[in-house]
Amino acid sequence: MLLPIDEKEDVILDIRYASRNNFVGRPIYDRGVALLRAEAHAAFHRALARARAIGLGFRVFDAFRPLEAQTILWHAISDSAFVADPALGGTHPRGIAIDLTLFDPATGYDLPMGTDFDAMTPLSAHGALDGLSSDAIHNRALLLGIMTATGWEPYEPEWWHYNLPSRENFPTMTAADVPDGPLQADTGAT
């Protein structure tokens, strides 16, 4: 069972694959929802409590992604550094991954991270330094600290991606498995 992340003062749902604002250039999802397995949902709320403690919130770009959507993204880029091969499952189709950034609820502005979400470039890596401002390096380290302190693992090529460990303990899911998910099962997506 997947649980929704609710939008509130310190959580903004900016589900990019439900809009044209993504690397494919068209909506992939039918609904802009963010869902996580119970374990990941609890870890998200632990992370949110830490972010709140320092006056910050989360902008969520993606969470559970049905295998059908993973396949669409894979065919659009076929770069395993940035999109997992759907035959291998990845972490989003398991409901244990989240793509997010930090924002300041007082201003509504995201903290600078040096690249946008889904920028498929070496500058997006957690370990990148050259070409990034000191603010971006600091903010990425802040996000990394919040997330790893609350049970998440980073994905090295993407500063925005975190997942729970032990992915093999969580099966992948399709749109039919999650009827209230981001993709309707009868869309005919391949």
N, C-alpha and C positions, 0 to 999 in steps of 0.2 A: 504494500500500500504506500502511495506517495502522498505527502502532505504539502499544501501550498505555502509559499512565502507570501505574506500579506504586505501590501504597500501601506506605508504609514509615514510619519514625520521623518524618520531616520532610515527608511528603506524606500528606494525608488525602483520600480520595475521598468526597465528600458529593454525589453526583450527584442533584441535586434532582428532575430529571424522571423518575427511577426510583422516586420516592416520592410521597406526597401533599403533601409540604412544598414546594409551588410555587404559582404564581399561578393555575394551572388547578384545583388542588385534588384532582388524581388523578394516578396514574402515567401517564406518556406513554411511557417506555422500558420494555422488557422486562428489561433488564440494566443494572446500575450500573457501566458501563465508561467510561473516558475514553481516547479514541483521537485521535491527531494524525498528520498527514503527517510524513514523516521530517524535513523542514526545520523544521517547527514543534516536533516532538519534541526536536530538537537545541537549538532556541532555549529551550524550556522548561527543559532541563537546564542551560543556561548561566544562566538566571534563578535556578534552584534553587541553583546554586553560589554566587551572590551573596547570596541569602537566607540560606543556611547560614553564610556568612562573618560575618554579623551576628547569628547565633543564632536565625534564624527559619525557618519552613517555609511550605508552601502548602496551603491547603484548596481543592480543585478542585470546582467546582459543575457544570461542563459543559465539553465539548470538541466533538468531532465530533457533529453532529446530522443525521440523515438528512433528506432533503427532506420525507418523509412527516410527520416530527415537526415540522419547521418549519411545515408547513401547518396542523397541529393548533394550534400556538401562535399562528399568524397569525389563525386563525378565532376564537380565544379572546379576542384583544385588538385586532387590526387597527390597531395604533398603530405606524407605521413608525419612530418614535423608539426603540422598545424591542424590536420584533420585525420583522425584515426580511421584506418580501413574498417568499414563496417563488418567485414568478415571476422575481424579480431575483436569487435565489440566496443572497444574504447571505454571511457568512464561515464560520459554523459548518458548513453543509452541504459546504463545501470542505475541511474538516479542517484549517483554518489559524487557528482561533479557540479561545480558552480563557477561561472565566469562573472567577475565583479570588480568594482573599484571603490575607492573611498571618496566621499563627498562631505562638504561642510554644510550641515543643515541650516546654519545661520545665514549663509549666502546662497545656497543652492548650487554652488560650483563644485565640480570635481577637482580633486587634488591633481596637480600635473604629474603624469606618469611617463612622459617622454614620447609615447606613441599612443595612438587610439587603440581601442579594443579591436582585435582581429587584424592588426597590422602585421602582415606576414613578412617580417624582416628580422635580421639578427638583432636589431635594436630592441625588439620585444622581449628578448631573453632576460630572465632574472639576473644573470651574471653580466649583462651588458653594462659598460661604463662609458666607453668612448662615444661621444656624440650625445650624451645625456646631460642635462643640467644637474647641479647638486640637489635642487629641489626634487627632481624626478627620482634620483637615486635614493634620497631620503624617504620619499613617499612610498616607493616600492618596498623598501626595507621595512617601513612601518606596516604596510599591508601584509608582507611576508611574516612579520613577527606576530601580528594578531592572528593570522590564519594558522600558522604552525603551532602556536601556543594552545590552540583550541582543537587540535586533532586532525588538521588538514595537511595534505602533502602538496607542495608546489609542482607544477609541470614546467621544467626548465625553459623551453622555448617561448612560453607565454606568461608574462607577469600577472595576467588577470585570471588564470586557470588554477583551480585547486580541486583536489578530490580526496576522498577517504582512502586509506590504505586497504590492502587486501581485496582488490577488485574481483578476484576469483570467487569471493564469497557472495557476490551479488550478480544474479543473472541479468542479461540484457532484456529489454522490453520493447515491444512494438506499439504502434498507436492503438491496436486492438486490445492490448493489455492494460491500457490507461485511457479509458474513454473520455475522461475529463481533462486529458492532457492537451498539449499544444497543437496536436495534429489529429484531425478526425480520421478514423480508421477507413472510412469509405471514400477518401479523396483520390485514390488511385495513384498516390505518390509511389515512385520507384527509386 
